[in-house]
Amino acid sequence: MLFPALEKERKLILAIDRTQWKENNIFMISLIWKKRAIPIYWQSLAKKGASNWSEQKALISPAIKLFKDYSIVIISDREFHSAQLADWLSQQNLLFAFRQKRNTYMRSNGKDYCRLNQLGLQPGTHLFFQSVEFTKNKGFGRFNLTGCWPRKYRGKVLDEGWFILTNLSSLSETLAVYRTRMGIEALFKDCKSGGYNLEDSQASPQRLSSLILVIAIAYTCAVFQGAKIKHMGYQKYVSRQTEKGRRDRRHSDFWVGLYGQMWLPNMRFCTQIIQQLLALSPAHNRHYQRGLLAMSSIEKATNFSS
């Protein structure tokens, strides 16, 4: 399903993250695709809390094999800040960008070790250090360190800045790659309250894994179909803009694809009623015919009928 959409891609961004669904601790790696994350591989951890080094390696390895023909960048939040993981990825000739905890130690240019929160990062500032020693543990290679604390936006400022350990070569590239990590947060929301309501599942860990597989396939279809609908310019028929003062529609590819599947059968169900209403107000028939054309085009392009 994925490879036809990746024909023109050379570099892929893979995000690792963990989420808790009731008593189920799910560890997942996903492909970032157009601000969304497509589930690739996941494990149910038989414990609570964070994953360890061996579990992280076991999760990432299948994805590396799957996308061996691409340049890969692995990104993660502060839970996966291990210098050991960074060193292993470097040995695999892979790129990475891992957010770090503020109390982590670093040393640059032979100076004394200091904590990241002592580097003087302030709102509206950026930092970039090359070839730093990270943590006081010995045996790891040297990496680059990016610091970023966005300035105040719409009257709000983040409580703290980002410190990102990476082997990418520049500040701008590191930030551009890391900002895509929000795609996996959107994925988890879509699988929960934003779409499939997985948190209401009563399935056992084994059956939950099968359920996630079905959701992963459905989610991928919805994202791809939503992207096609937007490309054709028919998004407005699926997702009417209801927010006053907002010019651009903010519905995601997933939302448009998911509700596009509902829009088509509902239109057919209401056809007779619509015809009766149009007989009372013929002036709206022109707009209705445009909607029928959009529906037909969406159906052919996305194969909803199958």
C-alpha positions as CSV (number, residue, x, y, z in Angstrom):
1,M,0.0,0.0,0.0
2,L,2.8,2.4,0.9
3,F,5.4,2.0,-1.8
4,P,3.4,3.4,-4.7
5,A,3.0,6.6,-2.7
6,L,6.7,6.7,-2.0
7,E,8.0,6.4,-5.6
8,K,9.4,9.9,-5.7
9,E,10.7,9.9,-2.1
10,R,14.4,9.5,-1.3
11,K,14.4,10.3,2.4
12,L,11.8,8.9,4.9
13,I,11.1,10.1,8.4
14,L,10.2,7.4,10.9
15,A,8.9,8.3,14.3
16,I,8.9,6.1,17.4
17,D,6.6,6.6,20.3
18,R,4.6,4.8,23.0
19,T,1.1,5.2,24.1
20,Q,-1.1,3.7,26.9
21,W,-4.5,2.3,26.0
22,K,-6.0,1.4,29.3
23,E,-3.8,-1.5,30.5
24,N,-2.1,-1.9,27.2
25,N,1.3,-0.4,26.6
26,I,1.8,0.0,22.9
27,F,5.2,0.8,21.4
28,M,5.0,1.9,17.7
29,I,7.1,3.1,14.8
30,S,5.4,5.0,12.0
31,L,6.2,6.6,8.7
32,I,5.6,10.4,8.6
33,W,3.6,11.2,5.4
34,K,2.1,14.6,4.8
35,K,1.8,15.6,8.4
36,R,0.3,12.3,9.4
37,A,2.0,9.1,10.7
38,I,1.3,5.7,9.0
39,P,1.7,2.8,11.4
40,I,4.5,0.4,10.3
41,Y,5.3,-1.9,13.2
42,W,4.2,-2.1,16.8
43,Q,4.7,-4.2,20.0
44,S,2.6,-4.6,23.1
45,L,5.0,-4.2,26.0
46,A,4.3,-6.6,28.9
47,K,5.0,-3.9,31.5
48,K,4.1,-0.3,32.3
49,G,6.3,2.6,31.6
50,A,9.1,3.3,29.1
51,S,10.8,0.9,26.8
52,N,14.4,-0.2,27.2
53,W,17.3,-0.3,24.7
54,S,16.7,-3.9,23.5
55,E,12.9,-3.2,22.9
56,Q,13.8,-0.1,20.9
57,K,16.2,-2.0,18.8
58,A,13.7,-4.8,18.2
59,L,11.0,-2.2,17.1
60,I,13.3,-0.3,14.7
61,S,15.0,-3.2,13.0
62,P,12.1,-4.4,10.9
63,A,11.4,-0.9,9.7
64,I,15.0,-0.5,8.6
65,K,14.8,-3.7,6.7
66,L,11.5,-2.7,5.0
67,F,12.9,0.7,3.9
68,K,16.4,-0.4,3.1
69,D,16.4,1.4,-0.3
70,Y,15.7,4.8,1.3
71,S,17.6,7.2,3.4
72,I,16.0,7.0,6.8
73,V,15.7,9.5,9.7
74,I,14.5,8.3,13.1
75,I,12.9,10.8,15.4
76,S,11.6,10.6,18.9
77,D,10.7,12.6,22.0
78,R,12.5,12.7,25.4
79,E,11.5,9.2,26.4
80,F,13.9,7.8,23.8
81,H,16.9,10.0,24.5
82,S,19.5,7.2,24.8
83,A,23.0,7.9,23.6
84,Q,23.3,4.1,23.1
85,L,20.4,4.2,20.6
86,A,21.9,7.2,18.8
87,D,25.3,5.4,18.6
88,W,23.7,2.2,17.2
89,L,21.8,4.1,14.5
90,S,25.0,5.9,13.5
91,Q,26.7,2.6,13.1
92,Q,23.8,1.5,10.8
93,N,24.4,4.7,8.7
94,L,21.0,6.1,9.7
95,L,20.1,9.6,10.6
96,F,18.3,10.6,13.8
97,A,16.9,13.5,15.8
98,F,16.1,12.7,19.5
99,R,14.8,15.3,21.9
100,Q,16.7,15.3,25.2
101,K,16.0,15.9,28.8
102,R,17.2,19.2,30.1
103,N,19.3,17.7,32.9
104,T,21.4,15.6,30.5
105,Y,25.2,16.4,30.5
106,M,27.2,17.4,27.4
107,R,30.7,18.6,26.7
108,S,31.9,20.7,23.7
109,N,35.5,21.5,22.6
110,G,37.1,19.8,25.6
111,K,35.4,22.1,28.2
112,D,33.9,20.9,31.4
113,Y,30.6,18.9,31.3
114,C,27.4,21.0,31.8
115,R,23.7,20.3,31.8
116,L,21.6,21.3,28.8
117,N,19.6,23.7,31.0
118,Q,22.8,25.6,31.7
119,L,23.4,26.5,28.0
120,G,21.4,29.7,28.2
121,L,18.6,28.9,25.8
122,Q,15.9,31.6,25.9
123,P,12.6,32.1,24.1
124,G,13.2,33.2,20.5
125,T,16.8,31.8,20.4
126,H,18.5,28.8,18.7
127,L,21.7,26.9,19.4
128,F,23.8,24.5,17.3
129,F,26.8,22.6,18.6
130,Q,28.8,20.3,16.4
131,S,30.6,17.1,17.5
132,V,29.7,17.2,21.2
133,E,30.3,14.5,23.8
134,F,26.9,13.5,25.2
135,T,26.4,12.1,28.7
136,K,29.3,11.2,30.9
137,N,29.2,7.6,29.8
138,K,32.2,6.5,27.7
139,G,32.3,4.6,24.5
140,F,29.8,6.6,22.4
141,G,30.5,8.7,19.3
142,R,30.2,12.4,19.0
143,F,27.0,14.0,17.8
144,N,25.5,17.4,17.0
145,L,23.2,19.2,19.4
146,T,20.4,21.6,18.4
147,G,18.6,23.9,20.8
148,C,15.4,25.8,19.9
149,W,13.0,27.8,22.0
150,P,10.3,29.3,19.7
151,R,9.4,33.0,20.4
152,K,6.0,34.0,21.7
153,Y,3.2,33.2,19.2
154,R,-0.3,34.6,19.6
155,G,0.5,35.6,23.1
156,K,1.8,32.2,24.1
157,V,5.3,30.8,24.7
158,L,6.4,27.3,25.4
159,D,7.3,26.5,29.0
160,E,10.7,25.2,27.8
161,G,12.8,24.9,24.7
162,W,13.9,21.8,22.7
163,F,17.3,20.1,22.9
164,I,17.7,17.7,20.1
165,L,20.6,15.2,19.7
166,T,21.2,14.5,16.0
167,N,23.7,13.5,13.3
168,L,22.0,15.9,10.8
169,S,24.3,18.5,9.6
170,S,22.5,21.8,10.2
171,L,20.1,23.6,12.6
172,S,17.4,24.2,9.9
173,E,17.4,20.6,8.7
174,T,17.2,19.3,12.3
175,L,14.2,21.5,13.2
176,A,12.4,20.8,9.9
177,V,12.7,17.1,10.5
178,Y,11.8,17.1,14.2
179,R,8.7,19.3,13.8
180,T,7.1,16.4,11.8
181,R,7.0,14.3,15.0
182,M,3.6,15.7,15.8
183,G,2.3,13.4,13.1
184,I,2.4,10.5,15.4
185,E,0.6,12.4,18.1
186,A,-2.1,13.0,15.6
187,L,-2.1,9.3,14.7
188,F,-2.7,8.3,18.3
189,K,-5.5,10.9,18.6
190,D,-7.1,9.6,15.4
191,C,-7.0,6.0,16.7
192,K,-8.6,7.1,19.9
193,S,-11.2,9.9,20.4
194,G,-10.5,11.5,17.0
195,G,-11.6,8.6,14.9
196,Y,-11.7,4.9,15.8
197,N,-12.3,5.1,19.6
198,L,-9.8,2.4,20.3
199,E,-9.7,3.3,24.0
200,D,-13.2,1.8,24.3
201,S,-11.9,-1.6,23.2
202,Q,-12.2,-4.5,25.7
203,A,-9.8,-6.7,23.7
204,S,-7.1,-8.7,25.3
205,P,-3.4,-7.8,24.3
206,Q,-3.3,-10.4,21.6
207,R,-6.7,-9.5,20.1
208,L,-5.8,-5.8,20.5
209,S,-2.8,-6.3,18.2
210,S,-5.0,-7.8,15.5
211,L,-7.4,-4.9,16.0
212,I,-4.6,-2.4,15.6
213,L,-3.6,-4.1,12.3
214,V,-7.1,-3.6,10.9
215,I,-7.0,0.0,12.1
216,A,-3.6,0.5,10.5
217,I,-4.9,-0.7,7.1
218,A,-8.1,1.4,7.4
219,Y,-6.2,4.4,8.6
220,T,-3.7,4.2,5.7
221,C,-6.6,4.0,3.2
222,A,-8.4,7.0,4.7
223,V,-5.2,9.1,4.7
224,F,-4.4,8.3,1.0
225,Q,-8.1,8.8,-0.1
226,G,-8.3,12.1,1.8
227,A,-5.2,13.3,0.0
228,K,-6.7,12.4,-3.3
229,I,-10.0,14.3,-2.5
230,K,-8.0,17.4,-1.6
231,H,-5.9,17.1,-4.7
232,M,-9.0,17.1,-6.8
233,G,-10.4,20.1,-5.0
234,Y,-13.5,18.4,-3.7
235,Q,-12.8,18.7,0.0
236,K,-15.5,21.3,0.5
237,Y,-18.2,18.7,-0.4
238,V,-16.9,16.4,2.4
239,S,-16.0,18.9,5.1
240,R,-18.0,22.1,5.2
241,Q,-16.2,24.9,6.9
242,T,-18.2,25.9,10.0
243,E,-15.8,28.1,12.0
244,K,-16.4,31.8,11.6
245,G,-13.5,33.9,10.6
246,R,-11.5,31.0,9.4
247,R,-10.5,31.0,5.7
248,D,-8.7,27.7,5.2
249,R,-10.2,24.4,6.0
250,R,-8.2,22.6,8.7
251,H,-9.5,19.1,8.3
252,S,-6.7,16.5,7.9
253,D,-6.3,14.0,5.1
254,F,-7.5,11.3,7.5
255,W,-10.6,13.2,8.4
256,V,-11.5,14.0,4.8
257,G,-10.9,10.4,3.8
258,L,-12.8,8.9,6.7
259,Y,-15.9,11.1,6.3
260,G,-15.7,10.9,2.5
261,Q,-16.5,7.2,2.9
262,M,-19.6,8.2,4.9
263,W,-20.7,11.1,2.6
264,L,-21.1,8.9,-0.6
265,P,-23.6,6.3,0.8
266,N,-25.5,9.0,2.7
267,M,-25.9,10.9,-0.5
268,R,-27.4,7.9,-2.2
269,F,-29.7,7.2,0.8
270,C,-31.0,10.8,0.7
271,T,-31.5,11.0,-3.1
272,Q,-35.3,10.7,-3.1
273,I,-35.7,13.3,-0.3
274,I,-33.3,15.7,-2.1
275,Q,-35.3,15.4,-5.3
276,Q,-38.4,16.3,-3.5
277,L,-36.8,19.4,-1.9
278,L,-35.3,20.5,-5.2
279,A,-38.8,20.4,-6.7
280,L,-39.8,23.0,-4.1
281,S,-36.6,25.1,-4.8
282,P,-35.3,24.5,-8.4
283,A,-32.7,27.3,-8.1
284,H,-30.5,25.0,-6.0
285,N,-30.4,22.3,-8.7
286,R,-27.3,23.8,-10.2
287,H,-25.4,23.4,-7.0
288,Y,-26.7,19.9,-6.5
289,Q,-25.5,18.8,-9.9
290,R,-22.0,20.1,-9.0
291,G,-22.2,17.9,-5.9
292,L,-23.2,14.9,-8.0
293,L,-20.2,15.5,-10.3
294,A,-17.9,15.7,-7.3
295,M,-19.3,12.5,-5.8
296,S,-18.9,10.7,-9.1
297,S,-15.3,11.9,-9.4
298,I,-14.4,11.0,-5.8
299,E,-15.9,7.6,-6.2
300,K,-13.9,6.8,-9.4
301,A,-10.6,8.2,-8.1
302,T,-10.7,6.6,-4.6
303,N,-12.6,3.3,-5.4
304,F,-14.9,3.9,-2.4
305,S,-17.5,1.7,-4.1
306,S,-15.2,-1.3,-3.6
